[in-house]
Amino acid sequence: MSPEERQIARLMFKEKIHKAIGFEFEHLFAEVMEYSRPTFRKIRPYGNQGDGGNDGYESEHGRYFQVFSPKEPSDSQSNAIKKVAEDFKDKLIPHWQNICEVKEYFFVFNDKYHGSFLELEKQLSEIKQNNRLKAASVFCAKDLEQEFMRLDDEYIIMIVGNVPNTESIQALDYSVLGEVIKHIIDSRPEYVKIGRPIAPDFEEKIVFNGLLQMGHFLRSKEIEAWQIDDYFSKNSNFAKQTLRDCLANYYNESLEQISPVETESLNDLRFIFILNRIAPNTGKNSHDRLRKDAALVIMAKYFESCDIFEEPQNATT
């Protein structure tokens, strides 16, 4: 698969995650894990004992997985806390400890990309300490996506079906970039979250790159870059690497398209080039304004991490 096709497959998988509840999600989890980890064994419920709190395990590591997939994760936090405590103590340990010592315990929570929450993390930390486990943590949707994206193409197709031809869906934005922009627009609070002060090296980089006109956009949007971190905390590393590659490629394009000339605004022009590549104008003013605003947050994030424009200490004249 091409990178574009794998991105479409990823979005198809995310759609399955959002739709799946109960047994449907258990089946999806087991299918991915069986393809991803050859030593993983799915456990089917049996009689009154059920699965003994074990939806699948890797016996070589003493690693157990218990699945919980409510319809609405945010409305089921108390149920999740209760289930993780009761299933480990009253089911997993009594039924499985003598079969295969429990060394690692993962609570597979279909959070639908909302993330985990404090009390659940606290409960698992207590289980780890009280039972002297090597690991006890939440296994979220992003972790299952991570397993999925490592699969060979044939297994990806077996799980999500054939990937649409990219030429037939050009009007739709299937890029990670578009997904991040949507996340920023949808998650922006009514007030601006306080970020850290502008670091001296951030300011130094603005000056070094001669961003005389556009530097103030980077300064104002740098405090909103936490929204990118929030997105990455809920998505796989595939999305993180794809977005970094995309921004780096746009910067390289700007170097080729806007050649050095005797002008003080050279890098300001490159800045605008990248901005328009991230969020091109569509003629819909309100829509374009929101996307441009989100694009500036992305540029501030990747300017800071040195994926776009030159770092003073490494740059050559």
PLY file of the C-alpha trace (Angstrom):
ply
format ascii 1.0
element vertex 317
property float x
property float y
property float z
element edge 316
property int vertex1
property int vertex2
end_header
0.00 0.00 0.00
1.06 3.57 -0.61
1.23 5.97 2.35
-2.05 7.51 1.15
-3.75 4.11 1.03
-2.50 3.19 4.49
-3.89 6.47 5.81
-7.29 5.65 4.31
-7.09 2.16 5.85
-6.27 3.77 9.19
-9.37 5.97 9.01
-11.48 2.97 8.04
-10.15 1.18 11.13
-10.89 4.20 13.33
-14.47 4.15 12.04
-14.75 0.50 13.09
-13.43 1.44 16.55
-16.09 4.14 16.95
-18.91 1.82 15.89
-17.85 -1.27 17.82
-19.31 -2.03 21.26
-19.40 -5.15 23.43
-18.67 -8.42 21.64
-18.09 -6.63 18.32
-15.13 -4.76 19.80
-13.85 -7.91 21.54
-13.81 -9.66 18.16
-12.02 -6.73 16.50
-9.43 -6.61 19.29
-8.75 -10.35 19.09
-8.52 -10.30 15.28
-5.90 -7.54 15.29
-3.89 -9.09 18.12
-3.85 -12.56 16.55
-2.40 -11.12 13.33
-0.07 -8.72 15.14
1.29 -11.05 17.82
1.75 -14.72 16.86
1.89 -15.76 20.53
-1.45 -14.15 21.41
-4.26 -16.58 22.21
-7.91 -15.60 22.30
-10.00 -17.14 25.10
-13.60 -18.06 24.41
-16.18 -18.02 27.24
-17.03 -21.46 28.60
-20.09 -22.34 30.67
-20.73 -20.48 33.92
-17.06 -19.63 34.29
-17.01 -17.45 31.16
-13.46 -16.53 30.24
-12.31 -16.07 33.83
-11.52 -12.39 33.26
-9.20 -13.23 30.37
-10.16 -12.21 26.82
-6.73 -13.18 25.52
-3.18 -13.68 26.74
0.45 -14.30 25.85
1.53 -17.15 28.10
5.27 -16.66 27.44
5.07 -13.29 29.15
2.26 -13.93 31.61
0.50 -11.06 29.85
-3.29 -10.87 30.14
-5.88 -8.70 28.41
-9.38 -7.90 29.66
-11.72 -6.06 27.26
-14.27 -3.39 28.19
-16.18 -1.63 25.41
-19.16 0.47 26.54
-21.41 2.37 24.16
-20.36 5.73 25.61
-16.94 5.67 27.37
-17.44 9.02 29.10
-20.67 7.79 30.71
-19.16 4.49 31.91
-16.17 5.55 34.00
-17.56 4.14 37.24
-18.32 0.83 35.49
-14.79 0.69 34.13
-13.28 1.24 37.60
-15.55 -1.42 39.10
-14.84 -3.92 36.34
-11.06 -3.60 36.44
-11.00 -4.14 40.22
-13.51 -7.01 40.35
-12.35 -8.89 37.25
-8.72 -8.95 38.33
-9.36 -10.00 41.93
-12.43 -12.24 41.58
-11.92 -13.75 38.12
-8.42 -13.55 36.67
-6.38 -14.50 39.73
-8.61 -17.41 40.92
-8.97 -18.92 37.44
-5.61 -18.28 35.78
-2.86 -17.77 38.35
-2.23 -21.51 38.71
-2.38 -22.05 34.94
0.00 -19.26 33.95
1.37 -16.79 36.47
-0.07 -13.31 36.00
2.85 -10.94 35.42
1.27 -8.24 33.26
-2.35 -7.05 33.12
-3.84 -4.79 30.46
-7.35 -3.39 30.70
-8.46 -2.97 27.08
-10.75 0.05 27.13
-12.49 1.19 23.97
-12.22 4.86 24.84
-13.09 5.81 21.22
-10.01 8.05 21.23
-11.10 10.12 24.24
-8.19 8.86 26.33
-7.98 7.28 29.77
-8.90 8.97 33.06
-7.35 9.48 36.49
-9.30 7.02 38.64
-8.81 4.17 36.20
-5.07 4.81 36.04
-4.99 4.95 39.85
-6.83 1.64 40.16
-4.42 -0.10 37.79
-1.42 1.40 39.60
-2.70 -0.09 42.86
-3.21 -3.49 41.20
0.37 -3.37 39.92
1.84 -2.50 43.33
-0.34 -4.82 45.41
0.32 -7.83 43.17
3.94 -7.02 42.26
3.26 -7.10 38.55
5.71 -6.01 35.87
2.98 -3.96 34.23
-0.67 -3.00 34.70
-2.11 -0.31 32.47
-4.88 0.78 30.13
-4.80 -0.44 26.53
-6.71 2.25 24.62
-8.01 2.61 21.07
-4.76 4.28 19.99
-2.81 1.22 21.19
-4.98 -1.12 19.14
-4.54 1.19 16.16
-0.78 0.96 16.70
-0.99 -2.84 16.45
-3.18 -2.55 13.34
-0.82 -0.18 11.52
2.10 -2.59 12.00
0.30 -5.33 10.07
1.17 -6.40 6.55
-1.14 -5.12 3.82
-2.95 -8.45 3.42
-4.01 -8.48 7.09
-5.07 -4.84 6.98
-7.37 -5.64 4.06
-8.74 -8.70 5.88
-9.77 -6.45 8.78
-11.13 -3.32 7.06
-11.79 -4.59 3.53
-10.50 -3.22 0.26
-9.20 0.34 0.41
-11.00 2.72 -2.02
-9.10 3.97 -5.02
-7.57 7.30 -4.06
-8.36 8.77 -7.48
-12.09 8.32 -6.87
-12.12 10.22 -3.57
-10.00 13.26 -4.33
-12.72 15.62 -3.10
-12.46 14.24 0.43
-9.66 15.05 2.86
-8.23 11.70 3.96
-4.91 13.16 5.10
-3.61 13.17 8.65
-3.18 16.90 8.17
-6.89 17.41 7.62
-7.65 15.22 10.61
-5.41 17.28 12.88
-6.90 20.54 11.62
-10.39 19.20 12.38
-9.25 18.14 15.85
-7.89 21.63 16.60
-11.06 23.33 15.38
-13.38 20.93 17.22
-11.45 20.86 20.49
-10.62 24.54 20.86
-11.98 25.79 24.20
-13.84 29.03 24.73
-10.78 30.41 26.48
-7.12 30.09 25.47
-5.28 27.57 27.60
-2.20 29.12 29.18
0.95 27.77 27.59
4.54 28.08 28.65
6.38 31.37 28.00
8.11 31.74 24.66
11.48 30.02 24.99
14.59 32.06 24.12
15.60 29.59 21.41
12.13 29.88 19.85
12.55 33.64 19.59
16.13 33.22 18.40
14.97 30.93 15.62
12.37 33.46 14.46
15.04 36.16 14.25
17.61 33.85 12.62
15.16 32.85 9.87
14.26 36.46 9.19
10.54 36.01 9.74
10.00 39.74 10.02
6.31 39.77 9.13
5.17 36.25 10.04
7.03 35.73 13.30
4.22 37.21 15.38
1.86 34.45 14.17
4.27 31.84 15.52
4.54 33.65 18.84
0.78 33.93 19.27
0.03 30.33 18.26
2.88 28.61 20.11
0.83 28.66 23.33
-1.90 26.67 21.58
0.45 23.91 20.41
-0.76 21.74 23.31
-3.69 20.84 21.04
-1.29 18.92 18.79
0.07 17.04 21.80
-3.51 16.29 22.84
-4.19 14.81 19.40
-1.04 12.68 19.48
-1.86 11.39 22.97
-4.98 9.76 21.52
-3.63 8.52 18.18
-0.95 6.15 16.95
2.65 6.99 16.11
1.77 6.50 12.43
-0.17 9.77 12.50
2.65 11.56 14.30
5.30 10.50 11.79
3.04 11.15 8.79
2.32 14.70 9.90
6.01 15.40 10.56
6.93 14.08 7.10
4.20 16.17 5.51
5.40 19.41 7.10
9.05 18.68 6.28
8.10 18.03 2.65
6.18 21.31 2.45
9.22 23.16 3.76
11.47 21.46 1.20
8.97 22.43 -1.52
9.14 26.04 -0.37
12.94 25.98 -0.72
12.61 24.79 -4.31
9.71 27.02 -5.32
10.95 30.25 -3.71
14.59 30.60 -4.64
16.96 32.99 -2.82
16.76 36.55 -4.03
17.85 39.90 -2.66
14.84 40.40 -0.41
14.30 40.66 3.32
10.99 38.79 3.06
12.31 35.53 1.57
11.33 33.32 4.50
8.11 35.23 5.04
7.18 34.15 1.49
8.14 30.56 2.31
6.02 30.78 5.45
2.99 31.80 3.39
3.75 29.03 0.87
3.65 26.40 3.63
0.52 27.91 5.19
-1.31 27.74 1.86
-0.17 24.15 1.29
-1.55 23.15 4.70
-4.85 25.00 4.33
-5.45 26.15 0.74
-8.17 28.70 0.08
-11.55 27.29 -0.93
-13.45 30.56 -1.37
-15.52 29.93 1.76
-14.33 32.69 4.05
-15.47 31.38 7.45
-14.27 27.86 6.62
-10.92 29.13 5.33
-10.38 31.34 8.37
-10.82 28.42 10.80
-8.52 26.15 8.80
-5.84 28.83 8.44
-6.00 29.49 12.18
-5.55 25.77 12.91
-2.76 25.56 10.32
-0.86 28.29 12.16
-1.00 26.21 15.36
0.51 23.28 13.42
3.23 25.50 11.99
4.11 26.85 15.44
4.42 23.30 16.76
6.69 22.14 13.96
8.67 25.37 13.90
9.47 24.75 17.56
10.52 21.13 16.90
12.70 22.25 13.96
10.86 20.28 11.27
10.31 23.49 9.32
12.80 26.35 8.86
16.41 26.31 10.01
17.78 25.82 13.51
20.37 28.52 14.31
23.00 26.20 15.76
22.86 23.77 12.82
22.20 26.07 9.88
24.83 26.93 7.29
25.06 30.26 5.53
0 1
1 2
2 3
3 4
4 5
5 6
6 7
7 8
8 9
9 10
10 11
11 12
12 13
13 14
14 15
15 16
16 17
17 18
18 19
19 20
20 21
21 22
22 23
23 24
24 25
25 26
26 27
27 28
28 29
29 30
30 31
31 32
32 33
33 34
34 35
35 36
36 37
37 38
38 39
39 40
40 41
41 42
42 43
43 44
44 45
45 46
46 47
47 48
48 49
49 50
50 51
51 52
52 53
53 54
54 55
55 56
56 57
57 58
58 59
59 60
60 61
61 62
62 63
63 64
64 65
65 66
66 67
67 68
68 69
69 70
70 71
71 72
72 73
73 74
74 75
75 76
76 77
77 78
78 79
79 80
80 81
81 82
82 83
83 84
84 85
85 86
86 87
87 88
88 89
89 90
90 91
91 92
92 93
93 94
94 95
95 96
96 97
97 98
98 99
99 100
100 101
101 102
102 103
103 104
104 105
105 106
106 107
107 108
108 109
109 110
110 111
111 112
112 113
113 114
114 115
115 116
116 117
117 118
118 119
119 120
120 121
121 122
122 123
123 124
124 125
125 126
126 127
127 128
128 129
129 130
130 131
131 132
132 133
133 134
134 135
135 136
136 137
137 138
138 139
139 140
140 141
141 142
142 143
143 144
144 145
145 146
146 147
147 148
148 149
149 150
150 151
151 152
152 153
153 154
154 155
155 156
156 157
157 158
158 159
159 160
160 161
161 162
162 163
163 164
164 165
165 166
166 167
167 168
168 169
169 170
170 171
171 172
172 173
173 174
174 175
175 176
176 177
177 178
178 179
179 180
180 181
181 182
182 183
183 184
184 185
185 186
186 187
187 188
188 189
189 190
190 191
191 192
192 193
193 194
194 195
195 196
196 197
197 198
198 199
199 200
200 201
201 202
202 203
203 204
204 205
205 206
206 207
207 208
208 209
209 210
210 211
211 212
212 213
213 214
214 215
215 216
216 217
217 218
218 219
219 220
220 221
221 222
222 223
223 224
224 225
225 226
226 227
227 228
228 229
229 230
230 231
231 232
232 233
233 234
234 235
235 236
236 237
237 238
238 239
239 240
240 241
241 242
242 243
243 244
244 245
245 246
246 247
247 248
248 249
249 250
250 251
251 252
252 253
253 254
254 255
255 256
256 257
257 258
258 259
259 260
260 261
261 262
262 263
263 264
264 265
265 266
266 267
267 268
268 269
269 270
270 271
271 272
272 273
273 274
274 275
275 276
276 277
277 278
278 279
279 280
280 281
281 282
282 283
283 284
284 285
285 286
286 287
287 288
288 289
289 290
290 291
291 292
292 293
293 294
294 295
295 296
296 297
297 298
298 299
299 300
300 301
301 302
302 303
303 304
304 305
305 306
306 307
307 308
308 309
309 310
310 311
311 312
312 313
313 314
314 315
315 316
